[in-house]
Amino acid sequence: MAQTAAKLTHKHHGDFIRRSRGEKIADGVLLAFMILLLCFFLYPLLNMFSISLSDEYAVLRADVTFYPIGFNPQAYDLIFQSQDLWRSIGNSLFVAIVGCALSLVGLSLAAYPLAFAQFYGKKLYSFLILFTMWFQGGIIPQFLTIQQLGLYDSLWALIMNLLMSAYYVVIVKSYFQSIPVSIVESARIDGANDFRILFQLIIPLSKPVLATVSLWVIVSHWNDYLNPLMFLSSRENYTLQLILKELVLNAESSIHNVSMVSTSATGGAAALGQQTRNAVLVVAMLPMIVLYPFVQRYFVSGVMLGSVKE
């Protein structure tokens, strides 16, 4: 038996080694394409980070490519010296974390009856959810609703406005349906109610899709610029994106002011403006880049939902 298995393994291994020239060429072309695609996505990130830390003369000469030339962190000094920046980071973290937690609870409560429950009007319930994905009221109804709820100029306006998404409901519902119904029926026979089944059984089994949706929701809140611009008026409630936009505008205005006063100082101001713009982008993206490795395993499983049929 062992010899037979060894022969089969050796034969299979030999078949794997003996590959045609066409297969080797195809693999080489595919590998080259993947490397080119990787460079296409990585170059803007590396260039942005390098410019933000490079010497001002290297920035003006456009010599910076994949790595910093010299070392000049003055753009980051300018950004992190702002007291408004730290407050805005706290506001953005509050909106992202609380908004993500409430969204997961709401999405799970909306998707569970669609996946497991049988009730009168289920098709109408599904249609109304999908209807909101196809047709939306627009900005003015959103603004009026937030204003009538008394949430204007409040961080809760940002949370409530992105609390639910029909697209996310459909994704979570589809994953719930991949869980065997027999598990749910066994829990009901043992006397568990729907809330206990959802929070103690279904949600623990749905970590991949919930992690995927969590990442999407957090990124949506973190990068949101239009909603804070529309719903916030007090500076102490500003989120990170609004403050970063102000820092970029201040850097650009300083270039204009310096160029009017002293022509010799225009180059340094222009370099600082470029460095500030790139440093702002780094600060905005860095938390999401740090977060992704922790949810990568679940994220890959979540985005592959529905690609494999049993």
N, C-alpha and C positions, 0 to 999 in steps of 0.2 A: 504494500500500500504506500509506504513511504517512498519506495523507488519510483512508483508510478507518478506520485505527486511531484517528485523531483524532476522526472522527465518532462512532465507537463509544464512545470515551472520553467525549466531550461528551454523547452520549445517555445513557450510564450515569450520568454526573454529574448530568444534568438529572433523571433518574428518582430519583436519591438526594435531590435538593433538593425535588422536588415530592412532598411527603408529605401524607397525609390528616390531617384534624384529629384523628381517633381515635388515629392513631399518635403524634402530638405529645402528646396528653393522656396516653397510656399511658407514653411516655418521661418525661414530667414526674412522673407518679405514681411510676414506678420510681426516678427520681433522688431524689425526696423521701424515699422509703422507705429508700434506701441511705444518705442523709445522716442520717436518724433512727436507723438501725441503727448507723452509725458513732459517733454521739453516745452511743448506749446503751452501747457498749463502751468508748469513750474516757473518758466522764465519771468512772467509778469510779477509773480510773488517775490522771487529772489531779487529782481531788479528794483522793485518797490522798497523792499527791506534794505537793500544795499544803498540806494540813494538817500534814504533817511539817516544813514549813519556815516556817509562818506564825507570827505573833505569838500569844502565849498568850491574850490578850484576844479576838482575832478568832476563835480556836478555841472559846473558851467561849461567845461570842455566836453561834456557828454561822454566821458571815459568809463562810466560805471556800467557794468553789465551784470555778471552773476554774483559778484562779491564786492564788499565795500573797499574803497580806495582811501586810505587814511582812516581816521576815526574822529567823528565830530557829532556828539549826541545833543547838540544845541536845540534841535527841533523837539526832541523828547523833553528836554529841560523846559522849553517854552510851554509844551502841552501840560506837563504834570505840575507845573507851578500854579496852574489855574485851580482855584478852590471850587469853581463851578464844575470842573471836570469830575472830581471825586464824588460830589453830590449827585451828578448826573449818572455816574456809574452805579451808585446805590439805587437810584430810581429805576434804571434799566434792569438791574438784577432783581429788584422787587417785582417789576412787571413781568419779567421773563419767568421767574420761578413760580410765583403765585398764579400767573396766567396759565402756565403749563400744567400745574397741579389741578386747577379747576377745569381746564380743558379735558384732561384725561378722565376725570370723574364724569363730566358731562357727556363725553363721547362714549364712554363705557355704558352709561345708563341709557343712552339713545340707541346704541348698537345691540345691546343684549336682547330686548324684546324682538327686534328684527331677526335675530339669529335663532332664538330658541322658543319664543313664546308664540302662542296661537290665540288671537283675539279678534274680535269684530272690528273691522276698519283697518286691518294691518296693511292692506294694499294702498288705502288712502294715506295712511301714515308714511309709508315708503315714498309715495308720490310727492307728498308735501316736502319731504326732506330733499328729494332730487330736484324739485321745482326751485328751491332756493339756490341750488347750484347752477341752474340754467339762467334764472332771472333774479336780479338783485335790484334793490331800490335805488342805489346810488348814494352819492356823498351827502346830498341835502337831506334826505330822510334820515340817514344815520346821524347827522349833526343835530337835527331837530329831536330825535329820540333821546340822544344823550343829554341834550339840554333839558328836556321835559323830565327826565329821570333825576335831574339835579346832580349829574356827574361831570358837568363841564368844568374844566380846569382841575381835574382830579386824575390821579393815576389809574383809578378804577375804570375810567372811561376807555383807556387803552386796553385794559384787560377784558372788559365786557364786549368791546367792538370786535375782538378776535377770539372770543370765547369758544364759539362753535363753528365748524365747517362741515358742510354736507359731504365734501370730498373725503375728509377724515372719517366721518361716520361710515361711509361706504367701505373704506379700507378696513376699519376695525371690525365691522360686521362680517366682512368676507373672511377675516382671520378667525373670528369666533365660530363661523360655520365650518371651519376645518377641524375644530375640536369634536371628537365623537359625541354624538347625542346620548349614547349609552352612559357616559360619565355623568351627564346632567340628570338623566332619569334615575340612575342609581342614587345620586345625592337626594333627589326628591323622595325616593322610597325610604331613605333613612331619616326623613323628616326635615331636611334643610329647606328653608324658604328661598325665594329668588335672590334676595339681597345677600344672603350668606353664600349661595352658589356663585354669585357674581364676584364678590370681593375675596372669598376664600378659595375658590376653585378656578374660575375662568380667568380672572386677572393674573394670578400667578402663572398660568399656562400661556399667557399671551404677552410675555415679556418682549419678544422680538418686535411685534408690531407696535406695542406701546412705547418702546425705546425709539423706534423709528419716528413715530408721530411726535414724541417728546422733542426730538432733535429739530424736527420741522417747525414746531410751535415756538420753541426757544429762539431759533434763528429768525423766525418771522417777527417776534417781539423785539429782539435785539437790533435788527436792521430796520425796523419800522421808522420811517421819517414823516410820511404824510399824516398819519393819525396824530402823533404828538404836535405837529405843526397846526393841525386843525382844532384839536381839543384842549390844548394847553396854552395858557396865557401868562401864568406866574413863572418867573424864572426859577424859583426853587423847585418847581415840578418838572423842569426840563429833563429830558432823557439824553442819553449819550450822543445820539445822532444830531440833535439840535445844537449841542455845545460844540461838537466837532465841526459842524458847518460854520459856526461863528469863528472858530479858531482859524479855519481856512480863509474865510473872508477877511479877518483881521490881518493875516499874513499877507494876503494880496494887496490890501489897502496900504500896508506898511511899505511894500515895494513901490507903490505909486507915490507915496509921500517922500520916500528917500530919493527917488529919481528926480523929484522936483527941487529938492534942496541941494543934493550933491550928486553929480554924475559919477564920481569915482566910487561912491558907495553903492551904486545901483547893482553892481555885480554881486556883491555879498548879500544884498537884500533879495535879489532874484534867486540866488542859491538857497537862502533860508526859506523862501516861499516854496520852492520845489521840495525841499526836505520836509517842511511842515505838512504839505499835502500828502506826501507818501507816509510820513509818520502817523498821520491821522488814520490812513487806511490800515496801517499795521495795528494800531490800537483797536480799531473797530473789529478787525477780523481775528485777532489773536485769541480771545476767549473761545470762539467757536472752533478754532484749530486745536486748542488744548482739550476741548470737550469731546471732540469726535473720537479719538482713540478709545475712550472709556465706553462708548456705545457702539463701536464699530462692529463687534461680533453680532449684536442684536440688530444693528442697522442693516447688515448684509442679508440676514435672514428675513427681515421685514420687507425689504425692497424686492426680494425674490418670491414674495407671496403670490401664489397662483401660477408660478412658472412650472411647477412640478405637480402633476396630477397622479394620484394614486389609483 
